Amino acid sequence: MHQAALLGGMIHDASHYGWKVAQPLHDWGKMAEAVQNHVKSLNWGHRVQLQDRKVKYFNFKASFVNPHMVCGVSKGGEETLLSADHIVIATGGRPRYPTHIEDALEYGITSDDIFWLKESPGKTLVVGASYVALECAGFLTGLGLDTTVMIRSVPLRAFDQQMASLVTEHMAVHGTRILRGCTPLRVEKLSDGRLQVTWVDLASDKKDTGTFDTVLWAIGRVPETRGLNLEKAGVRTNPNTQKILVDAQEATSVPHIYAIGDVAEGRPELTPTAIMAGRLLAQRLCSRSSDLMDYDNVPTTVFTPLEYGCVGLSEEEAVARHGEERVEVYHAYYKPLEFVVPERDASQCYIKMVCLREPPQLVLGLHFLGPNAGEVTQGFALGIKCGASYQHVMRTVGIHPTCAEEVAKLRISKRSGLDPTVTGC
Amino acid sequence: MPIKHRVQRKSLKTSHTVSSPLGNPQAHQSGVLQKLLQEDPACDYDLIVIGCGSGGLSCAQEAAALGRRVMVLDLVVPSPQGTSWGLGGTCVNVGCIPKKLMHQAALLGQALTDSRKFGWECSQQVKHNWETMTEAIQKHVGSLNRSYQRALREKAVAYVNSYGEFVEHHKIKATNGKGQETYYTAAKFVIATGERPRYLGIQGDKEYCITSDDLFSLPYCPGATLVVGGSSVALECAGFLAGLGLEVTVMVSSQLLQGFDQEMAEKVASSMQQLGVRFLRKFVPVEVQQLEKGSPGKLKVVAKSTEGTEMIEGLYNTVLLAIGRDSCTKKIGLEKIGVKVNEKTGKIPVNDVEQSSVPYVYAVGDVVEGQPELMPVAVQAGRLLARRLFGGRLEKCDYINAPTVVFTPLEYGCCGYAEEKAVEVYRKENLEVYHTLFWPLEWTVACRDSNTCYAKIIYSKFDNDRVIGFHVLGPKAGEITQGFAAAMKCGLTKQLLDDTIGIHPTCAQVFTTLEITKSSGLDATQKGC
């Protein structure tokens, strides 16, 4: 859906590049059908793969009976008992609903629902400051829908805050209404079916209302541990997060029971880490290897309208760990070449490399805000895994003309106070 | 701060013993200081740079920033079709920049097609207006020309819009557009005159054919085009012309993308054929005739097979020659001062500090023998040269593993060895090649082919499975390749690649999960999420 929104932007650009096209309308239903069909093909593909690998697949809801036995309940209510030597819990998480708002469940939807809507959500209020909230608000805006994001305190809390504010600044400039420091109090259904939301501005204590077609809750996710009867197996969870406590081997408090993915405590909630953790665990269980998962320097990308790719430490984490005097930050504001013809605003296109100050200046973190941020960041994440230093990166010849080359051209440090705007070709 | 000021300041202090000539006014007057600083008051300039493209500009600006008296000479000899341009060299005017913008225009055409699948109610037949595009591109190029002029002024670099050539040691003659001659001297020279497109040397070529020098500012749509050549320039131009809706034929005498990995080159060609580009392999034009004048006109091309006696004819609106580039070293008086030039290639051989056979003459950019013809290489070489000459620095340009990208409609990015070159250098048994076809997520809903994009990594078994070759054919190959080039600079190995988590969902992540080797013979098609 992010791609659909980006394509809308490309259609706009296309006319500047000589294509004789008027800005078209968007048909949500057509997009949703295409997206849903693709997802279903992936579901099917997974079924086939399990079959090919001779994995027995049960469409059951499972819970523990004892440490070695699981009870599976089918859709029809039939129970089956299954025992195993090793058990892996990979139940993930589901979106959280606000507990203090009456009828939040009835009147609001979540990311579980948005991708499966057959009709356009219309004028939408997205509540939350997570990347899910911003990504959804971003593509809804790009598809031409009136979109508001309500953020209680800071956007993208776990990320570098300078980058987070540039992300939201870009969204605000490009049509998403952002309400900062507000939290919803009530959601009521009006006679015409629309939703009236009442919220409070936490700073001024002033109340306000708005009418929306859809309210999307994106205030975080809860791990799927409640229905598992973990106490019957003796598996311990973190009482605050309800996530399953695991060690470096992905083992829980019970030696033969493991947990991977979003349900495990202290792990990045990312698909590729879950995949790799699962694969390595399987290899260890079959005594094929003793390799453990390395959760350091995991790269990720936030797919907001202007994408944000990052790997390693945020600036504030680096400073907290090493001290401001020992950290050097190189940065640049750049303009993607493709932006010049349609005169797109590049004010938030920004790169920041956080390094140790001491030569050779080990790279602690890289932050890239711009188009195709995921594609740009992946290779550099590899470099960081290899122990890249600022010297290494600067000796790398740039590929011209790209946005990624601007990383290899970073010269201005924050400390110097010089203007970090890239000039020239 | 210029050295002279420092000398004056130091001379005010009388109470200490001065051990270095830098603090000794007598040393300065006796000429010892000059020798140390390589200043020559007899010369007009410390440095004259001939050619103000990427390499020349970078060198001149850096030298000026180090306090030197610098002059740059730049004059564009119009193409046979009469095309000329402003300051900045090939990249800005008739290379990377306009090329990438036309490539972007073509990609946007594809995006319009994709957008319908994503729900955008875009009309089926969208036409492209060539003039709108070239006007927008030339507007940007013009702004770059002006920004370079400003930069030179601000850095107090003397810019002369004249053709420079050596007349004797340390002296050049500058001839401007009106034929007026002026003479300048300098202690050091940098030749950064670059290259220009080569012609076939057949009847009608200079008269009726265009080259990349002309294409980017062509005031009319080129129409049905024959592109002659198999170079990256040829394929990139053919690619975007086809993407803009024009009928395109590529005539290649031998290999495509010579010097590149040939498996990848064939895949590039294949992807272009999927878009409707026609390839005429193993033919070379022998005559170009004009049948009709016009904008564009109508041309007849007679070609002969390189393998037999077969002759073919074709009718086109435009013939674009992209058969290679020749260095601009023939008419700049190099023979007068004894700068050695490779007779065959026209390029200037240099040592590892960019110095030619004449000690005070250096060369950077496309004109240099044995270095990749890439803009960032020229810029880096120019900058580091100035720092070594005038800034007391020692750092040399590192050309190893310079990444490059061919901006064909489906882009091809690479860094390190081509597979055949790796086999030649390391031997097949010492290598492992991992590969996979992949399907970009954005292509799924757009219903584009699932087995066209391709990723390949070559490891050296000797060297701890170090990555010695990286190849990717897919969207945004340039953006993907850059970071991998940096990782290769840091000694990327297979283990490190396997240990790194992919960013999901991207194309680049495919490299973190490569499992299939060529030697296994297994199917490399992509399945699953």
Boltz contact constraints between the chains, C-beta under 6 A:
constraints:
  - contact:
      token1: [A, 3]
      token2: [B, 442]
      max_distance: 6.0
  - contact:
      token1: [A, 4]
      token2: [B, 118]
      max_distance: 6.0
  - contact:
      token1: [A, 7]
      token2: [B, 111]
      max_distance: 6.0
  - contact:
      token1: [A, 7]
      token2: [B, 115]
      max_distance: 6.0
  - contact:
      token1: [A, 7]
      token2: [B, 118]
      max_distance: 6.0
  - contact:
      token1: [A, 10]
      token2: [B, 108]
      max_distance: 6.0
  - contact:
      token1: [A, 10]
      token2: [B, 111]
      max_distance: 6.0
  - contact:
      token1: [A, 11]
      token2: [B, 115]
      max_distance: 6.0
  - contact:
      token1: [A, 13]
      token2: [B, 108]
      max_distance: 6.0
  - contact:
      token1: [A, 14]
      token2: [B, 108]
      max_distance: 6.0
  - contact:
      token1: [A, 14]
      token2: [B, 112]
      max_distance: 6.0
  - contact:
      token1: [A, 17]
      token2: [B, 105]
      max_distance: 6.0
  - contact:
      token1: [A, 17]
      token2: [B, 108]
      max_distance: 6.0
  - contact:
      token1: [A, 17]
      token2: [B, 133]
      max_distance: 6.0
  - contact:
      token1: [A, 18]
      token2: [B, 128]
      max_distance: 6.0
  - contact:
      token1: [A, 18]
      token2: [B, 129]
      max_distance: 6.0
  - contact:
      token1: [A, 18]
      token2: [B, 132]
      max_distance: 6.0
  - contact:
      token1: [A, 18]
      token2: [B, 133]
      max_distance: 6.0
  - contact:
      token1: [A, 19]
      token2: [B, 126]
      max_distance: 6.0
  - contact:
      token1: [A, 19]
      token2: [B, 128]
      max_distance: 6.0
  - contact:
      token1: [A, 20]
      token2: [B, 127]
      max_distance: 6.0
  - contact:
      token1: [A, 21]
      token2: [B, 126]
      max_distance: 6.0
  - contact:
      token1: [A, 24]
      token2: [B, 120]
      max_distance: 6.0
  - contact:
      token1: [A, 24]
      token2: [B, 121]
      max_distance: 6.0
  - contact:
      token1: [A, 24]
      token2: [B, 122]
      max_distance: 6.0
  - contact:
      token1: [A, 25]
      token2: [B, 121]
      max_distance: 6.0
  - contact:
      token1: [A, 26]
      token2: [B, 119]
      max_distance: 6.0
  - contact:
      token1: [A, 26]
      token2: [B, 120]
      max_distance: 6.0
  - contact:
      token1: [A, 27]
      token2: [B, 119]
      max_distance: 6.0
  - contact:
      token1: [A, 27]
      token2: [B, 121]
      max_distance: 6.0
  - contact:
      token1: [A, 30]
      token2: [B, 119]
      max_distance: 6.0
  - contact:
      token1: [A, 31]
      token2: [B, 118]
      max_distance: 6.0
  - contact:
      token1: [A, 31]
      token2: [B, 119]
      max_distance: 6.0
  - contact:
      token1: [A, 34]
      token2: [B, 117]
      max_distance: 6.0
  - contact:
      token1: [A, 34]
      token2: [B, 445]
      max_distance: 6.0
  - contact:
      token1: [A, 38]
      token2: [B, 444]
      max_distance: 6.0
  - contact:
      token1: [A, 38]
      token2: [B, 445]
      max_distance: 6.0
  - contact:
      token1: [A, 42]
      token2: [B, 529]
      max_distance: 6.0
  - contact:
      token1: [A, 45]
      token2: [B, 528]
      max_distance: 6.0
  - contact:
      token1: [A, 271]
      token2: [B, 504]
      max_distance: 6.0
  - contact:
      token1: [A, 272]
      token2: [B, 501]
      max_distance: 6.0
  - contact:
      token1: [A, 272]
      token2: [B, 502]
      max_distance: 6.0
  - contact:
      token1: [A, 272]
      token2: [B, 504]
      max_distance: 6.0
  - contact:
      token1: [A, 273]
      token2: [B, 501]
      max_distance: 6.0
  - contact:
      token1: [A, 294]
      token2: [B, 499]
      max_distance: 6.0
  - contact:
      token1: [A, 298]
      token2: [B, 501]
      max_distance: 6.0
  - contact:
      token1: [A, 299]
      token2: [B, 503]
      max_distance: 6.0
  - contact:
      token1: [A, 301]
      token2: [B, 503]
      max_distance: 6.0
  - contact:
      token1: [A, 337]
      token2: [B, 100]
      max_distance: 6.0
  - contact:
      token1: [A, 338]
      token2: [B, 104]
      max_distance: 6.0
  - contact:
      token1: [A, 340]
      token2: [B, 140]
      max_distance: 6.0
  - contact:
      token1: [A, 341]
      token2: [B, 136]
      max_distance: 6.0
  - contact:
      token1: [A, 372]
      token2: [B, 476]
      max_distance: 6.0
  - contact:
      token1: [A, 372]
      token2: [B, 479]
      max_distance: 6.0
  - contact:
      token1: [A, 374]
      token2: [B, 503]
      max_distance: 6.0
  - contact:
      token1: [A, 374]
      token2: [B, 506]
      max_distance: 6.0
  - contact:
      token1: [A, 375]
      token2: [B, 476]
      max_distance: 6.0
  - contact:
      token1: [A, 375]
      token2: [B, 479]
      max_distance: 6.0
  - contact:
      token1: [A, 375]
      token2: [B, 480]
      max_distance: 6.0
  - contact:
      token1: [A, 375]
      token2: [B, 506]
      max_distance: 6.0
  - contact:
      token1: [A, 375]
      token2: [B, 508]
      max_distance: 6.0
  - contact:
      token1: [A, 376]
      token2: [B, 479]
      max_distance: 6.0
  - contact:
      token1: [A, 377]
      token2: [B, 503]
      max_distance: 6.0
  - contact:
      token1: [A, 378]
      token2: [B, 483]
      max_distance: 6.0
  - contact:
      token1: [A, 378]
      token2: [B, 503]
      max_distance: 6.0
  - contact:
      token1: [A, 378]
      token2: [B, 508]
      max_distance: 6.0
  - contact:
      token1: [A, 379]
      token2: [B, 483]
      max_distance: 6.0
  - contact:
      token1: [A, 379]
      token2: [B, 484]
      max_distance: 6.0
  - contact:
      token1: [A, 379]
      token2: [B, 487]
      max_distance: 6.0
  - contact:
      token1: [A, 380]
      token2: [B, 483]
      max_distance: 6.0
  - contact:
      token1: [A, 380]
      token2: [B, 486]
      max_distance: 6.0
  - contact:
      token1: [A, 381]
      token2: [B, 500]
      max_distance: 6.0
  - contact:
      token1: [A, 382]
      token2: [B, 487]
      max_distance: 6.0
  - contact:
      token1: [A, 382]
      token2: [B, 492]
      max_distance: 6.0
  - contact:
      token1: [A, 382]
      token2: [B, 500]
      max_distance: 6.0
  - contact:
      token1: [A, 383]
      token2: [B, 486]
      max_distance: 6.0
  - contact:
      token1: [A, 383]
      token2: [B, 487]
      max_distance: 6.0
  - contact:
      token1: [A, 383]
      token2: [B, 490]
      max_distance: 6.0
  - contact:
      token1: [A, 385]
      token2: [B, 496]
      max_distance: 6.0
  - contact:
      token1: [A, 385]
      token2: [B, 500]
      max_distance: 6.0
  - contact:
      token1: [A, 386]
      token2: [B, 487]
      max_distance: 6.0
  - contact:
      token1: [A, 386]
      token2: [B, 490]
      max_distance: 6.0
  - contact:
      token1: [A, 386]
      token2: [B, 491]
      max_distance: 6.0
  - contact:
      token1: [A, 386]
      token2: [B, 492]
      max_distance: 6.0
  - contact:
      token1: [A, 386]
      token2: [B, 496]
      max_distance: 6.0
  - contact:
      token1: [A, 388]
      token2: [B, 490]
      max_distance: 6.0
  - contact:
      token1: [A, 392]
      token2: [B, 489]
      max_distance: 6.0
  - contact:
      token1: [A, 392]
      token2: [B, 490]
      max_distance: 6.0
  - contact:
      token1: [A, 393]
      token2: [B, 486]
      max_distance: 6.0
  - contact:
      token1: [A, 395]
      token2: [B, 398]
      max_distance: 6.0
  - contact:
      token1: [A, 396]
      token2: [B, 485]
      max_distance: 6.0
  - contact:
      token1: [A, 396]
      token2: [B, 486]
      max_distance: 6.0
  - contact:
      token1: [A, 396]
      token2: [B, 489]
      max_distance: 6.0
  - contact:
      token1: [A, 397]
      token2: [B, 376]
      max_distance: 6.0
  - contact:
      token1: [A, 397]
      token2: [B, 377]
      max_distance: 6.0
  - contact:
      token1: [A, 397]
      token2: [B, 402]
      max_distance: 6.0
  - contact:
      token1: [A, 398]
      token2: [B, 376]
      max_distance: 6.0
  - contact:
      token1: [A, 399]
      token2: [B, 403]
      max_distance: 6.0
  - contact:
      token1: [A, 399]
      token2: [B, 405]
      max_distance: 6.0
  - contact:
      token1: [A, 399]
      token2: [B, 478]
      max_distance: 6.0
  - contact:
      token1: [A, 399]
      token2: [B, 481]
      max_distance: 6.0
  - contact:
      token1: [A, 399]
      token2: [B, 482]
      max_distance: 6.0
  - contact:
      token1: [A, 400]
      token2: [B, 96]
      max_distance: 6.0
  - contact:
      token1: [A, 400]
      token2: [B, 375]
      max_distance: 6.0
  - contact:
      token1: [A, 400]
      token2: [B, 376]
      max_distance: 6.0
  - contact:
      token1: [A, 401]
      token2: [B, 96]
      max_distance: 6.0
  - contact:
      token1: [A, 401]
      token2: [B, 100]
      max_distance: 6.0
  - contact:
      token1: [A, 402]
      token2: [B, 478]
      max_distance: 6.0
  - contact:
      token1: [A, 402]
      token2: [B, 479]
      max_distance: 6.0
  - contact:
      token1: [A, 404]
      token2: [B, 479]
      max_distance: 6.0
  - contact:
      token1: [A, 404]
      token2: [B, 482]
      max_distance: 6.0
  - contact:
      token1: [A, 405]
      token2: [B, 482]
      max_distance: 6.0
  - contact:
      token1: [A, 425]
      token2: [B, 92]
      max_distance: 6.0
  - contact:
      token1: [A, 425]
      token2: [B, 144]
      max_distance: 6.0
